[in-house]
Amino acid sequence: MKKIFYWSPHLSNVATIKNVINSAKSLKIFNKKDYEVSIIDTIGEWKDKKSNLNKFNVNVLSLSNFDLGNFLPITGFFRSRIFSLIILLTKFVPLKKILKKEKPDFFLMHLITIIPLIVMFFSSNKTKFILRISGLPKLNFIRKVLWKATSKKIYLVTCPSNQTRNDLLKLKIFPKEKLKILYDPILEVNQISKNLKDSLPQKFKDKKYFLNIGRLTKQKNQILLIKAFSRILKKYSNLDLIIIGEGEERTKLKRFVQSNNLQDKVYFLGQVKNVYPFIKNSLGVISTSLWEDPGAVMIESSFCKKPVISSNCPNGPEEFLSYGKGGYLFSNNNINDLEESIITFLKDEKKIIMSKILLSKKKSKNYSMFDHYQKLNNFLQQN
């Protein structure tokens, strides 16, 4: 039985966390005999997920008996930097010890990968390290030096899109044969089918609305969406906009809505346990992100047969939406182009919209847990 370790330190509930959970679960659901799967807990960030993971025989291995997460600043850039520094200064030795003791066959790295990369560089263990690129990589000086120094020892580098793989190829840091496409395990098909059966809250049942789901951050760029939607209302006054998610931009966004008298047309719902009834009953889902790779909400919406309007931001929406054949693309951060795309969608014939829906629905299946398992299993079984 092969030992598989996952590394993914985090503070906020970013999409990578769900992908790590689904990846680990897929190995145990579809292949119980071949793999012993564990996720490394650095400062207690995986503690609240332990009981659920244990149900699927996924272990949580702690590097510390002390939960530091509760003592960090609450939100923001400063908090994330402190967290990274804590990981850097305190987890090198514990990680090195646990790898020496447990001798995993594979070590899959997500988020704050500097520590395992340094451990790998100085390690003589037979563990094969797989670097998972979870989003558009920002190649600062430290990362570039570290990647170059460790490129020969890394077993594989997996990319969530062809565009990201092509970008990495151009950098000429990793050998071409080590760069592999591995789509994120976004779709837990059986659970989605159950969630779609739930009812939409009565308040929204008779509304014609567009939907945006995501953290309220600069990256997700909801301010552009609200500004464009305020223009759309001048021509289509019967429409509404629902925004699901929380984040540091909430106050700024709500202030803009109030100052433009949009309170009765734009709804902030915060965190919603089950978003699928909102997807199912929407006119379509709009993503205004400045960058994505490729965007979980877009894939989930496509699987639910809902049209998607998305920015052509790096590094995945264009590829997933087949450069416009599977959805509606607008120029990144361009309010005029966004407005035009929404109006085009509202005017398009049903057969045109349906052809886009069917294409994106077909492509979304590449992001199921089973498809992810098949590709990852192939990597893990190679000699």
KOLPASE-863834 format. One record per residue (C-alpha): residue number from 1; residue in one letter; x, y, z. Coordinates in steps of 0.5 Angstrom, whole numbers, plus 500, padded with zeros to 3 digits. Layout:
BEGIN
- seq,type,X,Y,Z
- NUM,A,X,Y,Z
...
//
This chain:
BEGIN
- seq,type,X,Y,Z
- 1,M,500,500,500
- 2,K,503,507,498
- 3,K,503,513,503
- 4,I,501,519,500
- 5,F,501,526,504
- 6,Y,498,532,502
- 7,W,501,539,504
- 8,S,496,545,504
- 9,P,497,550,510
- 10,H,491,555,510
- 11,L,488,561,514
- 12,S,482,562,510
- 13,N,477,557,506
- 14,V,480,558,499
- 15,A,478,554,493
- 16,T,484,550,494
- 17,I,482,547,501
- 18,K,476,544,498
- 19,N,480,541,492
- 20,V,485,538,497
- 21,I,480,535,501
- 22,N,476,532,494
- 23,S,483,529,492
- 24,A,485,526,498
- 25,K,478,523,498
- 26,S,478,521,491
- 27,L,484,516,492
- 28,K,480,513,498
- 29,I,473,512,495
- 30,F,476,509,488
- 31,N,482,505,491
- 32,K,481,503,498
- 33,K,487,498,497
- 34,D,493,502,494
- 35,Y,493,508,498
- 36,E,494,510,505
- 37,V,492,518,505
- 38,S,494,523,510
- 39,I,494,531,510
- 40,I,499,535,514
- 41,D,496,540,519
- 42,T,501,545,521
- 43,I,498,550,526
- 44,G,491,547,527
- 45,E,488,549,521
- 46,W,485,542,519
- 47,K,482,540,526
- 48,D,475,542,524
- 49,K,475,538,518
- 50,K,479,532,521
- 51,S,472,528,523
- 52,N,469,528,516
- 53,L,476,526,513
- 54,N,476,520,518
- 55,K,470,518,515
- 56,F,473,517,508
- 57,N,479,514,512
- 58,V,484,520,510
- 59,N,488,521,516
- 60,V,490,528,519
- 61,L,497,528,522
- 62,S,499,534,526
- 63,L,506,538,526
- 64,S,504,541,533
- 65,N,500,540,539
- 66,F,498,548,540
- 67,D,493,551,535
- 68,L,496,558,533
- 69,G,491,560,528
- 70,N,486,563,534
- 71,F,492,567,536
- 72,L,493,571,529
- 73,P,490,577,527
- 74,I,483,576,524
- 75,T,484,578,517
- 76,G,488,581,511
- 77,F,495,581,508
- 78,F,498,582,515
- 79,R,495,576,517
- 80,S,497,572,511
- 81,R,504,574,512
- 82,I,505,572,519
- 83,F,502,566,518
- 84,S,507,564,512
- 85,L,513,567,517
- 86,I,510,562,522
- 87,I,510,556,518
- 88,L,517,558,515
- 89,L,520,559,522
- 90,T,517,553,526
- 91,K,515,547,521
- 92,F,522,546,518
- 93,V,524,541,523
- 94,P,517,538,525
- 95,L,516,536,517
- 96,K,523,534,516
- 97,K,522,529,522
- 98,I,515,526,520
- 99,L,518,525,513
- 100,K,524,521,516
- 101,K,519,517,520
- 102,E,513,516,516
- 103,K,517,515,509
- 104,P,511,517,505
- 105,D,512,515,497
- 106,F,509,521,495
- 107,F,508,528,498
- 108,L,503,533,494
- 109,M,505,540,496
- 110,H,499,546,495
- 111,L,500,553,498
- 112,I,506,555,502
- 113,T,510,550,499
- 114,I,517,554,500
- 115,I,518,549,507
- 116,P,517,542,503
- 117,L,521,545,497
- 118,I,527,546,502
- 119,V,526,540,506
- 120,M,526,536,499
- 121,F,532,540,497
- 122,F,536,537,503
- 123,S,533,530,504
- 124,S,536,524,501
- 125,N,529,520,502
- 126,K,526,516,497
- 127,T,519,520,497
- 128,K,517,523,491
- 129,F,515,530,491
- 130,I,509,533,487
- 131,L,508,541,486
- 132,R,501,543,485
- 133,I,500,549,482
- 134,S,493,551,484
- 135,G,493,558,481
- 136,L,496,563,476
- 137,P,503,563,480
- 138,K,506,570,481
- 139,L,514,568,480
- 140,N,517,573,485
- 141,F,525,572,486
- 142,I,525,567,492
- 143,R,520,563,488
- 144,K,524,563,482
- 145,V,531,561,485
- 146,L,527,556,489
- 147,W,524,553,483
- 148,K,530,553,479
- 149,A,534,550,485
- 150,T,529,544,486
- 151,S,527,543,479
- 152,K,531,536,478
- 153,K,529,533,485
- 154,I,521,535,484
- 155,Y,518,528,481
- 156,L,512,532,477
- 157,V,509,539,477
- 158,T,501,539,476
- 159,C,498,544,473
- 160,P,490,546,473
- 161,S,490,548,465
- 162,N,494,548,459
- 163,Q,495,555,459
- 164,T,498,555,466
- 165,R,503,549,463
- 166,N,504,553,457
- 167,D,506,559,461
- 168,L,511,555,466
- 169,L,514,552,459
- 170,K,516,559,457
- 171,L,520,560,464
- 172,K,524,554,462
- 173,I,525,552,470
- 174,F,522,545,470
- 175,P,523,540,464
- 176,K,517,539,459
- 177,E,516,532,461
- 178,K,515,534,469
- 179,L,509,539,467
- 180,K,503,535,467
- 181,I,495,537,467
- 182,L,491,535,473
- 183,Y,484,538,473
- 184,D,482,540,480
- 185,P,477,535,483
- 186,I,471,540,483
- 187,L,465,536,482
- 188,E,463,531,487
- 189,V,457,529,483
- 190,N,453,525,488
- 191,Q,453,531,493
- 192,I,451,536,487
- 193,S,445,532,485
- 194,K,442,532,492
- 195,N,444,539,493
- 196,L,440,541,487
- 197,K,434,538,490
- 198,D,433,544,495
- 199,S,429,549,494
- 200,L,430,557,493
- 201,P,428,561,499
- 202,Q,421,564,498
- 203,K,424,571,497
- 204,F,428,570,491
- 205,K,423,565,487
- 206,D,419,570,483
- 207,K,426,574,481
- 208,K,430,574,475
- 209,Y,437,575,477
- 210,F,444,574,475
- 211,L,449,570,480
- 212,N,456,572,483
- 213,I,459,567,487
- 214,G,466,568,491
- 215,R,470,572,496
- 216,L,469,579,496
- 217,T,476,581,494
- 218,K,480,585,489
- 219,Q,481,579,485
- 220,K,474,577,484
- 221,N,472,584,482
- 222,Q,465,585,484
- 223,I,465,592,484
- 224,L,466,592,476
- 225,L,460,587,476
- 226,I,455,592,480
- 227,K,457,598,476
- 228,A,456,594,470
- 229,F,449,592,473
- 230,S,447,599,474
- 231,R,448,601,467
- 232,I,444,594,465
- 233,L,438,596,470
- 234,K,437,602,465
- 235,K,435,598,460
- 236,Y,432,592,464
- 237,S,429,594,470
- 238,N,426,587,472
- 239,L,433,584,473
- 240,D,436,583,480
- 241,L,443,581,482
- 242,I,445,576,488
- 243,I,452,576,490
- 244,I,454,570,495
- 245,G,460,570,499
- 246,E,464,574,504
- 247,G,471,578,504
- 248,E,474,585,506
- 249,E,471,588,500
- 250,R,464,588,503
- 251,T,463,595,506
- 252,K,466,598,500
- 253,L,461,594,495
- 254,K,455,595,500
- 255,R,457,603,500
- 256,F,457,603,493
- 257,V,450,600,492
- 258,Q,447,604,497
- 259,S,450,611,494
- 260,N,447,609,488
- 261,N,440,607,491
- 262,L,441,599,488
- 263,Q,439,596,495
- 264,D,433,593,492
- 265,K,436,590,486
- 266,V,443,588,489
- 267,Y,443,583,494
- 268,F,449,581,499
- 269,L,447,574,502
- 270,G,454,572,505
- 271,Q,456,565,506
- 272,V,451,560,504
- 273,K,451,553,505
- 274,N,448,550,499
- 275,V,449,555,493
- 276,Y,446,550,488
- 277,P,439,552,488
- 278,F,441,559,487
- 279,I,445,557,481
- 280,K,439,552,478
- 281,N,434,558,478
- 282,S,439,564,476
- 283,L,439,567,469
- 284,G,446,565,469
- 285,V,453,566,473
- 286,I,457,572,472
- 287,S,465,572,474
- 288,T,469,578,474
- 289,S,475,576,477
- 290,L,482,579,475
- 291,W,485,572,475
- 292,E,483,565,476
- 293,D,485,558,474
- 294,P,480,556,472
- 295,G,474,558,477
- 296,A,470,553,481
- 297,V,464,557,480
- 298,M,464,557,473
- 299,I,465,549,472
- 300,E,460,548,477
- 301,S,455,552,474
- 302,S,456,549,467
- 303,F,455,542,470
- 304,C,448,545,472
- 305,K,447,547,465
- 306,K,447,554,467
- 307,P,450,560,462
- 308,V,457,563,464
- 309,I,459,570,463
- 310,S,466,571,465
- 311,S,472,575,464
- 312,N,478,573,459
- 313,C,483,573,465
- 314,P,489,569,466
- 315,N,489,563,467
- 316,G,483,559,465
- 317,P,476,562,463
- 318,E,478,562,456
- 319,E,480,555,455
- 320,F,474,552,459
- 321,L,469,556,455
- 322,S,473,554,449
- 323,Y,474,562,447
- 324,G,467,564,447
- 325,K,464,557,444
- 326,G,462,555,451
- 327,G,460,561,454
- 328,Y,460,569,454
- 329,L,467,572,455
- 330,F,469,580,456
- 331,S,475,583,456
- 332,N,478,583,463
- 333,N,476,589,467
- 334,N,473,592,462
- 335,I,466,595,464
- 336,N,463,597,457
- 337,D,465,590,454
- 338,L,462,586,460
- 339,E,455,590,459
- 340,E,455,589,452
- 341,S,456,581,454
- 342,I,450,581,458
- 343,I,446,585,453
- 344,T,448,580,448
- 345,F,446,574,452
- 346,L,439,577,454
- 347,K,438,578,446
- 348,D,441,571,444
- 349,E,436,566,441
- 350,K,435,560,446
- 351,K,439,555,441
- 352,I,445,559,441
- 353,I,445,559,449
- 354,M,444,552,449
- 355,S,449,550,444
- 356,K,454,554,449
- 357,I,451,550,455
- 358,L,452,544,452
- 359,L,459,545,450
- 360,S,461,547,457
- 361,K,457,542,461
- 362,K,461,537,457
- 363,K,468,540,459
- 364,S,466,541,466
- 365,K,466,533,467
- 366,N,473,533,466
- 367,Y,473,536,473
- 368,S,469,531,477
- 369,M,473,527,483
- 370,F,473,521,479
- 371,D,476,524,473
- 372,H,481,527,477
- 373,Y,483,520,481
- 374,Q,484,517,474
- 375,K,489,522,472
- 376,L,492,522,479
- 377,N,492,515,480
- 378,N,496,514,473
- 379,F,501,519,476
- 380,L,502,515,482
- 381,Q,503,508,479
- 382,Q,508,510,474
- 383,N,515,507,476
//
